[in-house]
Amino acid sequence: MPTLSLPFSNLFRNQEGFKRLFAHLKTLHTRSGKWRVNSSSTPWVSSSALVSRRRAAPVGQLTAGNMCTSSSGDKTSWLWSVYNETKQQTQDLIPVISKNFVNPDTIFANNQMSLQDIEIYGFDYDYTLAFYSSHLHTQIFNIARDILINEHRYPEGLRQYDYIPDFVIRGLHYDVQKALLMKIDAFHYIQLGTVYRGLNPVPEKEVIAMYEGSHVPLEIMSDYYGKSSHGHTMKQFMDIFSLPEMTLLSCVNDYFMKHNIDYEPVHLYKDVKEAIGDVHVRGIMYRVIEADIEKYICYGEQTHAVLRKLSRNGKKMFLITNSPFDFVDRGMNYIVGKDWRELFDVVIVQADKPGFFNDKRKPFRRVTDKGVLLWDRIHHLEKGQIYKQGNLYEFLRLTGWRGSKVLYFGDHIYSDLADLTLKHGWRTGAIIPELRKEIKIMNTEEYVHTMTWLQALTGLLEQMQVHQDPESQTVIQQWINEREEMRLRTKDIFNFQFGSLFRTYHNPTYFTRRLSRFADIYMASLSCLLNYDLQHTFYPRRTPLQHESPIWPEQTSTGAINIPFQSHNTTPKPE
């Protein structure tokens, strides 16, 4: 009987605390035009961060009228008193908020969906059924680096570069023409401070000069699938396998710049892309994994438990993957056992997604256990058989599996999920392994403390910006500086170079925008399904719109807090 968070009583205390803080900010300016401050609270003052203290003289009331004639000292004291009281109220909230942690094994909903309606479950293979250890990224980087040197005649000096595990994050954009790697938000704005040329950050002024601001026009953004094509100069890296590709691009750029080598960025991008592709296409990666499968495949027991649970409940299952049969067969033998095909009603390999979802011309072809391609026409997709290529339209015709009774899981938001939800009405589940690490960071005292005060200080700045006299503006500028320091801290705590996968400083990232549009639900791993009954309905959190009240009880997702509920899970969760 695992728990997903804390008792309801604590939740409501938390909500009441938020209401008190919001009410305090909201009533700083009353309808009568009087600004009120409670002089009885212990003041806390910070010149730059959250640590230093000082006593403020008690201030009773300052009306909007007499503030214009009051002395600059009174005005400054009043502003700091408001700051101090706001900070004290925020401090009082932190112990409760710190207990209200989010469980990393929660399934999060973008769109309401009931598992009761799902009859058929579909899966991608890589990073959905099969999770890989970080060792694999190191191998992909090393092999692709050596291909550049041995086959594309790149400098031998590149061998001095090793894979840097935490340098990049998924979802970044790469400007092919300028050789710049960056994070872009949902509104096409570059997050300044996250633009890198090689392994070094590009100064903000230089970025603004190159792009004539920080906005990236739609016409140069990546195309529908995140690719750089048809005049688009931006490539978005959405695949987990793209982490070593971004790192290799950065390392080669770094080498050329350090050695003052004149090079064409477009050629570099294409060469690195081809080298990374060769690691997959030539089967090198598959052979590396097969040679030491226990080293590279993780959490097989959890995947097996999910498949058994669905099978016991009479659900149909299918697999559509771009990987070849031999590779999938060995991996599934390790994860499930030699009888793994008995769990799946349809197995399709080398599907060539995302083309599989759009190209109606490719027919299915049956593959024998020994990998021999047969030439007979396919009239039925039979259980226990293996099929290659094909297309979704033929798949729908042969199976009749249409609409919202189908739920498909994949890790690539574009290649796995976009067409299914937009064109065919399937329900979609995104597997986002980075969630587990980010949620654990969000649950730390440091993050809770910083983010709570950051939100409160932002509200205070919004209220107090009306005071334009020089003395007030001096105080407010100190608050702005403190806010900027905290914003930087909340970025660095996730990844020093690029921050969180899901947010720029406050806006959602471009990745998050796509995730919200193309995935009905998302989770850290398939094993999260073990926590839920197959009758469960996922309700999205009602996030207030900007013109709506910001404090509602339903703002806190009950699925993500520690509320005990029945579970069939007997398998430990992956760390």
Backbone torsions as a table, in degrees:
resi	resn	phi	psi	omega
1	MET	NA	72.4	-179.3
2	PRO	-70.7	158.2	178.3
3	THR	-109.0	151.3	174.9
4	LEU	-108.4	1.4	161.5
5	SER	167.9	-140.9	-162.0
6	LEU	-106.2	162.1	-173.5
7	PRO	-57.6	155.0	-179.8
8	PHE	-60.4	-32.2	-178.8
9	SER	-60.0	-41.5	177.4
10	ASN	-66.9	-36.9	178.2
11	LEU	-59.1	-46.5	-177.3
12	PHE	-71.4	-31.4	173.6
13	ARG	-62.9	-39.7	178.1
14	ASN	-61.2	-46.4	179.7
15	GLN	-62.1	-41.0	179.0
16	GLU	-63.5	-38.2	177.6
17	GLY	-61.9	-43.5	177.6
18	PHE	-62.6	-40.0	179.8
19	LYS	-63.4	-40.3	179.8
20	ARG	-63.9	-43.7	179.9
21	LEU	-64.0	-44.3	-179.4
22	PHE	-65.2	-40.2	178.8
23	ALA	-62.5	-36.6	177.7
24	HIS	-62.0	-46.4	179.8
25	LEU	-65.6	-39.0	-174.4
26	LYS	-70.5	-32.7	-176.2
27	THR	-94.1	9.6	174.0
28	LEU	-57.3	-34.6	175.9
29	HIS	-116.8	113.0	-177.6
30	THR	-89.5	169.3	-178.4
31	ARG	-64.2	-24.8	-179.7
32	SER	-80.3	-1.2	178.8
33	GLY	86.9	8.8	-179.6
34	LYS	-97.8	135.0	174.3
35	TRP	-94.2	124.1	-173.0
36	ARG	-114.0	146.4	177.8
37	VAL	-140.1	137.5	177.4
38	ASN	-87.4	111.7	-173.7
39	SER	-83.5	-1.6	-174.6
40	SER	-86.4	-14.0	-176.4
41	SER	-77.9	154.6	177.5
42	THR	-77.0	121.6	-175.5
43	PRO	-79.1	148.0	173.5
44	TRP	-127.9	124.9	-177.5
45	VAL	-121.8	141.0	177.3
46	SER	-131.8	130.8	176.9
47	SER	-79.1	-32.0	179.6
48	SER	-140.9	-38.3	-178.1
49	ALA	-118.4	-133.2	-172.4
50	LEU	-121.8	17.8	-163.7
51	VAL	-109.0	-44.3	-171.5
52	SER	-76.0	152.5	-177.1
53	ARG	-126.1	157.0	169.3
54	ARG	-160.0	156.9	177.0
55	ARG	-84.8	137.5	175.1
56	ALA	-109.7	143.1	178.5
57	ALA	-64.8	140.3	179.0
58	PRO	-57.3	135.8	177.3
59	VAL	-125.3	128.6	-178.6
60	GLY	-86.2	-90.1	-179.7
61	GLN	-130.4	142.5	170.6
62	LEU	-125.3	122.3	178.3
63	THR	-84.2	159.8	179.6
64	ALA	-60.3	-28.2	-179.3
65	GLY	-78.3	-49.7	-174.4
66	ASN	-78.2	-9.5	174.8
67	MET	-65.2	-26.2	-179.6
68	CYS	-70.6	-27.4	-177.0
69	THR	-105.4	-7.3	-179.4
70	SER	-71.2	158.4	-178.7
71	SER	-68.1	156.5	-179.5
72	SER	-62.0	-32.7	178.8
73	GLY	-65.1	-42.5	177.8
74	ASP	-62.3	-42.6	-178.6
75	LYS	-63.7	-45.6	179.4
76	THR	-63.0	-43.5	179.1
77	SER	-61.2	-40.1	-179.6
78	TRP	-64.3	-44.0	179.6
79	LEU	-62.0	-43.0	179.0
80	TRP	-68.3	-30.2	177.2
81	SER	-66.7	-41.3	176.1
82	VAL	-62.4	-44.2	177.8
83	TYR	-57.7	-47.1	-177.0
84	ASN	-62.8	-44.1	-179.0
85	GLU	-66.8	-40.3	177.8
86	THR	-61.2	-41.9	-178.9
87	LYS	-67.3	-38.1	179.2
88	GLN	-65.1	-42.8	178.4
89	GLN	-63.7	-36.2	177.1
90	THR	-66.0	-42.9	178.3
91	GLN	-58.5	-38.9	-178.6
92	ASP	-65.9	-26.1	-178.8
93	LEU	-79.5	-27.5	-168.3
94	ILE	-59.5	-42.6	179.6
95	PRO	-58.3	-37.4	179.3
96	VAL	-72.4	-44.3	-179.4
97	ILE	-62.6	-37.3	-178.0
98	SER	-62.6	-28.6	178.6
99	LYS	-79.7	-22.4	-174.6
100	ASN	-88.3	61.7	-174.2
101	PHE	-79.3	163.1	177.9
102	VAL	-99.6	134.1	179.8
103	ASN	-80.1	125.8	-179.3
104	PRO	-63.7	-16.3	-178.5
105	ASP	-95.1	15.2	176.4
106	THR	-75.5	148.7	167.9
107	ILE	-99.2	127.6	-175.3
108	PHE	-104.7	140.7	-174.4
109	ALA	-110.4	129.4	167.4
110	ASN	-92.1	-24.0	-175.1
111	ASN	-143.6	139.7	-178.5
112	GLN	-61.9	133.1	-177.6
113	MET	-153.2	133.4	177.7
114	SER	-108.0	128.8	176.3
115	LEU	-65.5	-19.6	177.7
116	GLN	-61.8	-28.4	-178.3
117	ASP	-85.9	-9.7	-174.7
118	ILE	-89.6	121.0	179.1
119	GLU	-105.5	-26.6	-174.6
120	ILE	-128.6	130.9	179.2
121	TYR	-114.6	126.8	177.5
122	GLY	-116.4	153.8	-174.7
123	PHE	-141.0	143.2	159.9
124	ASP	-78.7	170.6	179.9
125	TYR	-100.8	-63.5	-174.7
126	ASP	-67.7	127.2	-179.4
127	TYR	62.2	18.0	171.3
128	THR	-125.3	-67.1	171.5
129	LEU	-81.2	-39.2	-179.4
130	ALA	-108.2	119.3	174.7
131	PHE	-100.4	140.9	-176.2
132	TYR	-113.7	147.8	177.5
133	SER	-75.7	166.7	-179.2
134	SER	-66.5	-18.3	178.5
135	HIS	-58.6	-30.2	-176.4
136	LEU	-66.0	-39.7	179.6
137	HIS	-63.6	-37.3	176.9
138	THR	-62.5	-42.6	-179.7
139	GLN	-66.2	-43.1	179.9
140	ILE	-61.7	-44.3	178.4
141	PHE	-59.3	-49.8	-176.0
142	ASN	-63.7	-41.9	-177.7
143	ILE	-68.3	-45.0	179.8
144	ALA	-65.3	-38.7	176.5
145	ARG	-59.3	-44.2	-179.5
146	ASP	-68.7	-32.7	175.6
147	ILE	-63.8	-42.0	177.2
148	LEU	-58.5	-42.8	-177.0
149	ILE	-73.2	-46.3	-172.3
150	ASN	-80.5	-31.9	-173.0
151	GLU	-112.3	-27.0	-179.9
152	HIS	-106.1	4.9	174.4
153	ARG	61.2	36.5	173.8
154	TYR	-78.1	158.6	-173.9
155	PRO	-58.9	142.6	177.3
156	GLU	-60.6	-26.4	-178.3
157	GLY	-61.0	-16.3	179.0
158	LEU	-66.2	-18.7	-179.6
159	ARG	-66.5	-15.0	178.6
160	GLN	-74.6	-12.9	-179.3
161	TYR	-89.9	129.9	174.0
162	ASP	-109.1	163.7	178.8
163	TYR	-64.7	135.8	179.0
164	ILE	-107.9	100.8	-169.1
165	PRO	-57.5	-37.5	-173.2
166	ASP	-109.9	24.7	-178.4
167	PHE	-77.1	-46.2	-175.5
168	VAL	-114.6	168.0	172.2
169	ILE	-127.3	164.5	177.8
170	ARG	-72.1	158.8	175.3
171	GLY	88.3	0.2	-179.6
172	LEU	-73.3	156.6	174.2
173	HIS	-104.3	146.3	177.7
174	TYR	-123.7	120.5	176.3
175	ASP	-81.8	106.3	-172.9
176	VAL	-63.7	-37.3	-177.3
177	GLN	-72.7	-37.1	-174.9
178	LYS	-99.6	-6.1	-178.8
179	ALA	58.7	45.1	-179.2
180	LEU	-118.6	134.1	175.8
181	LEU	-105.6	133.7	-172.7
182	MET	-155.2	165.2	173.3
183	LYS	-108.9	134.1	-177.3
184	ILE	-121.4	141.5	-177.5
185	ASP	-88.7	-178.4	-175.2
186	ALA	-65.0	-16.8	-178.4
187	PHE	-105.1	16.6	177.6
188	HIS	71.0	23.2	176.0
189	TYR	-99.5	135.6	176.7
190	ILE	-71.5	135.3	172.7
191	GLN	-80.5	104.2	-179.7
192	LEU	-59.4	140.6	-174.9
193	GLY	96.2	-7.5	179.0
194	THR	-119.6	24.4	178.2
195	VAL	-103.4	123.4	-176.3
196	TYR	-124.8	136.1	168.3
197	ARG	-112.2	114.0	-171.7
198	GLY	69.0	-129.9	-179.3
199	LEU	-104.3	12.2	-175.2
200	ASN	-122.8	142.4	179.1
201	PRO	-69.9	148.2	176.9
202	VAL	-95.5	129.2	-179.7
203	PRO	-54.9	145.8	-176.3
204	GLU	-58.8	-40.5	-179.2
205	LYS	-61.9	-38.2	179.5
206	GLU	-67.7	-39.6	177.7
207	VAL	-62.3	-47.0	-179.2
208	ILE	-62.5	-37.0	178.0
209	ALA	-67.2	-40.9	-177.7
210	MET	-67.9	-37.7	-175.3
211	TYR	-105.3	7.2	-177.9
212	GLU	52.9	46.7	-176.3
213	GLY	128.4	-156.6	179.0
214	SER	-119.9	7.2	179.6
215	HIS	-90.5	138.2	177.5
216	VAL	-105.5	116.1	-177.4
217	PRO	-61.5	150.9	-177.8
218	LEU	-58.2	-36.9	-173.6
219	GLU	-68.9	-17.0	176.8
220	ILE	-106.8	-1.0	176.0
221	MET	-69.0	164.9	178.5
222	SER	-63.1	159.6	-178.7
223	ASP	-76.3	-168.4	-173.3
224	TYR	-55.4	-34.9	-178.2
225	TYR	-100.6	16.2	177.1
226	GLY	81.5	8.6	-175.9
227	LYS	-92.9	159.1	175.2
228	SER	-95.6	100.0	-177.3
229	SER	-157.0	165.6	176.6
230	HIS	53.0	42.2	177.1
231	GLY	90.8	-10.9	176.7
232	HIS	-74.6	128.1	-178.0
233	THR	-98.4	-4.3	178.9
234	MET	-102.3	136.1	172.9
235	LYS	-114.8	128.9	175.9
236	GLN	-101.9	129.9	-178.9
237	PHE	-94.5	104.6	-174.8
238	MET	-107.4	-17.1	-175.7
239	ASP	-84.8	143.7	176.1
240	ILE	-64.0	-32.4	176.8
241	PHE	-65.9	-13.1	-178.6
242	SER	-78.8	-9.8	179.7
243	LEU	-60.0	-47.6	176.0
244	PRO	-67.1	-28.2	177.9
245	GLU	-66.6	-45.7	177.7
246	MET	-62.5	-40.5	-179.6
247	THR	-65.2	-40.8	179.3
248	LEU	-66.6	-42.1	175.0
249	LEU	-55.3	-45.8	-178.1
250	SER	-65.0	-39.9	-178.3
251	CYS	-69.1	-41.7	180.0
252	VAL	-67.3	-43.4	174.5
253	ASN	-56.0	-43.2	-179.4
254	ASP	-61.5	-43.3	-179.5
255	TYR	-63.4	-45.8	-178.7
256	PHE	-62.5	-40.7	-179.2
257	MET	-69.2	-42.4	-179.5
258	LYS	-62.4	-31.7	-176.8
259	HIS	-103.2	13.8	176.8
260	ASN	51.5	42.9	179.3
261	ILE	-92.5	125.0	177.8
262	ASP	-78.0	126.6	-176.7
263	TYR	-145.7	161.2	178.3
264	GLU	-97.5	113.8	-177.0
265	PRO	-57.2	-34.7	-179.4
266	VAL	-64.4	-42.2	179.1
267	HIS	-64.7	-40.9	179.5
268	LEU	-60.3	-47.7	-179.6
269	TYR	-58.1	-46.2	-177.8
270	LYS	-67.2	-37.2	-179.9
271	ASP	-67.4	-43.8	178.8
272	VAL	-64.9	-42.8	177.9
273	LYS	-58.7	-43.2	-179.8
274	GLU	-67.4	-40.8	-179.9
275	ALA	-64.0	-43.6	177.4
276	ILE	-64.0	-42.2	178.3
277	GLY	-60.6	-38.1	180.0
278	ASP	-63.1	-32.9	178.4
279	VAL	-59.6	-34.3	179.2
280	HIS	-86.7	-53.1	-171.9
281	VAL	-62.0	-39.7	-179.0
282	ARG	-78.3	-4.2	178.7
283	GLY	81.1	10.0	-177.7
284	ILE	-63.3	-46.0	-179.2
285	MET	-62.1	-40.2	-179.0
286	TYR	-62.5	-41.2	-179.5
287	ARG	-68.4	-35.8	178.0
288	VAL	-61.8	-46.0	-178.6
289	ILE	-66.9	-45.3	-177.5
290	GLU	-63.4	-29.1	-178.5
291	ALA	-70.2	-25.4	-179.5
292	ASP	-149.6	67.3	-169.5
293	ILE	-64.1	-32.2	-179.9
294	GLU	-68.5	-27.7	179.6
295	LYS	-73.9	-32.2	-169.7
296	TYR	-104.5	-29.8	-178.6
297	ILE	-97.2	129.4	-176.9
298	CYS	-116.9	158.2	168.5
299	TYR	59.4	32.0	179.6
300	GLY	-60.5	-35.6	-178.7
301	GLU	-63.1	-39.2	179.9
302	GLN	-66.2	-42.7	177.8
303	THR	-61.4	-44.7	179.1
304	HIS	-60.0	-41.9	-179.6
305	ALA	-62.6	-38.8	178.2
306	VAL	-64.2	-46.7	-178.8
307	LEU	-63.4	-40.6	177.6
308	ARG	-63.2	-41.6	-179.4
309	LYS	-62.0	-45.2	-180.0
310	LEU	-65.8	-40.0	179.9
311	SER	-65.5	-42.3	179.0
312	ARG	-60.8	-30.2	-178.3
313	ASN	-92.4	13.8	172.8
314	GLY	74.4	21.1	-179.6
315	LYS	-84.0	141.7	173.1
316	LYS	-81.2	147.9	-178.4
317	MET	-137.9	147.4	176.0
318	PHE	-143.5	160.7	-178.4
319	LEU	-127.1	127.0	173.5
320	ILE	-127.5	113.7	-176.1
321	THR	-137.9	154.4	174.7
322	ASN	-84.5	-10.5	-177.5
323	SER	-76.5	153.9	179.7
324	PRO	-74.8	160.3	-173.4
325	PHE	-62.2	-46.7	-176.6
326	ASP	-56.1	-42.1	-179.0
327	PHE	-67.0	-46.2	179.6
328	VAL	-64.5	-41.3	-178.1
329	ASP	-61.4	-44.2	-179.6
330	ARG	-68.3	-38.9	177.9
331	GLY	-65.8	-44.3	-179.8
332	MET	-70.5	-30.8	172.6
333	ASN	-59.8	-40.3	180.0
334	TYR	-71.2	-41.9	-175.8
335	ILE	-75.2	-44.6	-171.9
336	VAL	-112.5	-44.5	-173.5
337	GLY	129.4	173.5	-174.8
338	LYS	-65.2	-19.8	-179.1
339	ASP	-92.6	21.2	-173.5
340	TRP	-60.3	-30.7	-177.1
341	ARG	-68.4	-19.7	178.2
342	GLU	-68.3	-20.3	179.3
343	LEU	-79.3	-22.2	-172.2
344	PHE	-107.4	134.9	177.1
345	ASP	-79.7	-30.8	178.4
346	VAL	-141.8	136.4	175.5
347	VAL	-127.5	121.5	179.6
348	ILE	-123.2	125.2	-179.8
349	VAL	-114.9	165.0	-179.1
350	GLN	42.7	50.1	-173.6
351	ALA	-74.3	-19.6	-179.1
352	ASP	63.3	46.8	172.5
353	LYS	-69.2	146.8	4.4
354	PRO	-84.1	-2.1	179.1
355	GLY	-58.6	-30.5	178.9
356	PHE	-54.1	-34.5	-175.1
357	PHE	-84.5	-9.0	-173.5
358	ASN	-126.1	-33.7	-174.4
359	ASP	-85.5	112.0	-177.2
360	LYS	-82.9	-4.2	-170.7
361	ARG	-84.1	-26.6	-172.9
362	LYS	-83.3	119.6	177.4
363	PRO	-83.5	163.0	174.2
364	PHE	-73.9	150.6	176.0
365	ARG	-135.5	130.8	-177.6
366	ARG	-78.8	143.8	-179.3
367	VAL	-121.1	132.7	176.7
368	THR	-78.2	170.0	178.6
369	ASP	-60.0	-23.8	179.9
370	LYS	-94.3	6.4	176.0
371	GLY	87.2	10.2	179.6
372	VAL	-79.9	130.9	179.1
373	LEU	-85.6	129.0	178.4
374	LEU	-96.6	157.7	-172.3
375	TRP	-107.1	-1.0	-175.5
376	ASP	-71.4	150.4	177.3
377	ARG	-69.7	140.8	-178.1
378	ILE	-94.6	116.2	177.9
379	HIS	-103.3	-21.7	179.4
380	HIS	-143.8	147.0	171.9
381	LEU	-96.8	107.8	-170.1
382	GLU	-97.9	144.9	177.3
383	LYS	-66.2	137.6	179.5
384	GLY	91.9	-13.7	178.6
385	GLN	-93.4	160.5	178.3
386	ILE	-116.0	133.0	-179.1
387	TYR	-123.3	147.7	-179.4
388	LYS	-115.9	145.7	176.4
389	GLN	56.9	-125.5	-173.9
390	GLY	80.4	-166.7	178.4
391	ASN	-153.1	160.7	-174.1
392	LEU	-65.4	-35.5	-177.7
393	TYR	-63.7	-40.3	175.9
394	GLU	-69.9	-36.4	176.7
395	PHE	-60.0	-45.9	179.6
396	LEU	-64.2	-39.8	-179.1
397	ARG	-66.0	-40.5	-175.7
398	LEU	-78.3	-28.7	-176.5
399	THR	-103.9	-29.6	-174.0
400	GLY	74.0	13.2	-177.9
401	TRP	-85.8	90.7	-174.4
402	ARG	-121.5	156.0	168.0
403	GLY	71.8	-156.2	-166.9
404	SER	-78.4	3.9	174.0
405	LYS	-84.8	-5.2	179.3
406	VAL	-106.1	133.3	175.3
407	LEU	-122.6	120.5	-178.5
408	TYR	-115.1	134.1	-179.0
409	PHE	-108.5	137.1	174.8
410	GLY	-159.7	164.7	-178.6
411	ASP	-98.4	-18.3	-177.8
412	HIS	-98.1	112.4	-173.1
413	ILE	-61.6	-37.0	-179.4
414	TYR	-81.7	-61.1	-172.2
415	SER	-66.7	-32.6	-176.7
416	ASP	-93.0	-36.2	-164.6
417	LEU	-116.0	-32.5	-168.3
418	ALA	-58.1	-54.5	-177.0
419	ASP	-64.9	-35.1	-177.1
420	LEU	-64.2	-41.4	-178.0
421	THR	-82.0	-35.2	-176.3
422	LEU	-80.4	-37.8	-172.7
423	LYS	-104.8	-26.1	-170.0
424	HIS	-122.1	-6.3	173.6
425	GLY	73.0	13.1	172.8
426	TRP	-68.9	153.8	170.1
427	ARG	-82.7	149.1	-173.1
428	THR	-131.9	143.1	177.0
429	GLY	-127.0	123.6	-179.4
430	ALA	-95.0	132.8	175.0
431	ILE	-97.1	114.4	-175.8
432	ILE	-122.0	87.8	-176.4
433	PRO	-57.7	-29.3	-178.3
434	GLU	-64.1	-18.9	-178.9
435	LEU	-55.7	-43.2	-174.3
436	ARG	-60.4	-45.2	-179.8
437	LYS	-66.9	-43.7	-176.8
438	GLU	-66.4	-39.1	179.3
439	ILE	-66.2	-39.1	177.8
440	LYS	-61.9	-37.3	176.0
441	ILE	-67.0	-42.6	-179.9
442	MET	-63.1	-24.7	179.6
443	ASN	-82.8	-6.0	-178.1
444	THR	-75.5	153.2	179.9
445	GLU	-62.2	-38.3	-179.7
446	GLU	-60.0	-45.8	-178.1
447	TYR	-67.8	-45.0	-179.3
448	VAL	-60.4	-44.5	-179.4
449	HIS	-61.6	-49.7	-176.6
450	THR	-65.5	-46.1	-175.7
451	MET	-68.7	-36.9	179.9
452	THR	-64.6	-45.6	179.7
453	TRP	-70.9	-34.7	177.1
454	LEU	-59.5	-44.2	179.8
455	GLN	-65.9	-42.3	-179.6
456	ALA	-66.1	-42.8	-179.9
457	LEU	-65.5	-36.8	176.9
458	THR	-62.1	-42.7	176.9
459	GLY	-62.9	-37.5	178.8
460	LEU	-65.9	-43.6	177.9
461	LEU	-61.8	-39.1	179.5
462	GLU	-62.3	-39.6	-179.5
463	GLN	-72.9	-39.1	-168.9
464	MET	-93.1	-3.8	-177.9
465	GLN	-66.6	-10.8	179.9
466	VAL	-69.6	-18.5	-177.6
467	HIS	-86.0	106.9	-170.3
468	GLN	-102.9	-0.2	179.8
469	ASP	-68.6	153.5	-174.1
470	PRO	-55.8	-41.2	-178.3
471	GLU	-64.3	-44.0	179.2
472	SER	-65.0	-41.7	-178.9
473	GLN	-64.6	-31.1	176.1
474	THR	-63.9	-43.7	178.0
475	VAL	-64.9	-47.8	-177.0
476	ILE	-62.5	-35.9	178.1
477	GLN	-64.2	-35.7	175.5
478	GLN	-62.6	-39.5	177.6
479	TRP	-65.7	-40.5	178.4
480	ILE	-61.5	-42.5	178.6
481	ASN	-62.2	-42.4	178.3
482	GLU	-63.5	-41.5	178.9
483	ARG	-62.2	-41.8	179.9
484	GLU	-63.9	-38.1	177.8
485	GLU	-63.9	-40.2	179.9
486	MET	-70.1	-37.0	176.7
487	ARG	-61.2	-41.4	177.5
488	LEU	-64.9	-39.5	179.9
489	ARG	-63.6	-40.4	-179.7
490	THR	-70.6	-21.2	172.3
491	LYS	-76.1	-51.9	-173.0
492	ASP	-63.5	-27.2	-176.1
493	ILE	-65.9	-24.2	177.8
494	PHE	-90.5	-49.7	179.2
495	ASN	-157.4	124.9	-172.1
496	PHE	-61.5	-34.5	-177.4
497	GLN	-82.1	-47.3	-167.1
498	PHE	-124.9	-5.7	175.9
499	GLY	77.7	-150.2	-175.5
500	SER	-77.8	148.1	173.4
501	LEU	-64.4	-28.6	-167.6
502	PHE	-101.4	-20.3	-177.3
503	ARG	-135.3	148.4	158.8
504	THR	-82.3	-152.1	-178.6
505	TYR	-57.6	-43.7	178.5
506	HIS	-137.9	-31.9	179.2
507	ASN	-73.8	154.2	169.1
508	PRO	-63.6	151.4	175.0
509	THR	-77.0	167.7	175.2
510	TYR	-60.9	-35.5	175.9
511	PHE	-59.0	-46.8	-178.1
512	THR	-64.4	-37.6	178.0
513	ARG	-59.1	-45.4	179.1
514	ARG	-68.5	-40.3	177.5
515	LEU	-58.4	-44.5	-178.5
516	SER	-65.3	-31.0	-177.0
517	ARG	-83.6	-36.9	-168.9
518	PHE	-103.2	-10.3	-178.2
519	ALA	-119.3	124.8	174.7
520	ASP	-69.5	-41.1	177.6
521	ILE	-134.7	158.9	174.6
522	TYR	-147.1	154.7	-172.8
523	MET	-159.5	166.3	-177.8
524	ALA	-73.5	-35.3	179.3
525	SER	-158.1	164.3	-179.7
526	LEU	-60.7	-26.9	-177.7
527	SER	-62.7	-17.2	177.8
528	CYS	-61.4	-24.6	177.6
529	LEU	-62.6	-23.1	-179.1
530	LEU	-64.9	-19.4	-178.4
531	ASN	-84.1	-5.8	-170.8
532	TYR	-124.5	139.7	171.4
533	ASP	-69.0	149.8	-178.0
534	LEU	-78.6	10.3	169.1
535	GLN	-104.1	1.0	-171.2
536	HIS	-68.8	141.2	173.7
537	THR	-107.9	129.7	176.9
538	PHE	-94.3	124.4	179.3
539	TYR	-110.1	126.1	176.9
540	PRO	-69.2	146.0	176.0
541	ARG	-66.3	132.6	178.0
542	ARG	-79.5	93.8	179.8
543	THR	-80.1	124.2	-177.9
544	PRO	-60.4	137.3	169.5
545	LEU	-72.7	165.6	-173.3
546	GLN	-61.2	-27.7	-178.4
547	HIS	-93.6	2.4	-178.9
548	GLU	-101.9	164.5	179.9
549	SER	-60.7	130.2	-175.8
550	PRO	-82.5	-4.1	-177.8
551	ILE	-121.2	100.1	174.9
552	TRP	-129.9	143.6	177.8
553	PRO	-57.8	-36.3	-176.5
554	GLU	-73.1	-1.7	176.2
555	GLN	-63.0	-26.3	178.7
556	THR	-92.4	119.3	-177.2
557	SER	-72.6	116.0	-177.9
558	THR	-66.3	-21.2	177.7
559	GLY	-73.3	-16.1	-174.5
560	ALA	-106.0	0.3	-179.5
561	ILE	-109.6	168.6	-171.1
562	ASN	-76.9	75.0	175.1
563	ILE	-111.6	118.3	-176.3
564	PRO	-62.5	143.5	171.7
565	PHE	-155.9	160.5	-176.1
566	GLN	-66.4	144.3	178.1
567	SER	-147.2	147.2	175.7
568	HIS	-88.8	2.5	-172.2
569	ASN	-73.5	129.0	172.9
570	THR	-125.2	8.0	-175.6
571	THR	-106.9	132.7	178.4
572	PRO	-63.0	146.7	-179.5
573	LYS	-79.2	149.6	175.5
574	PRO	-67.4	143.8	177.3
575	GLU	-79.7	NA	NA
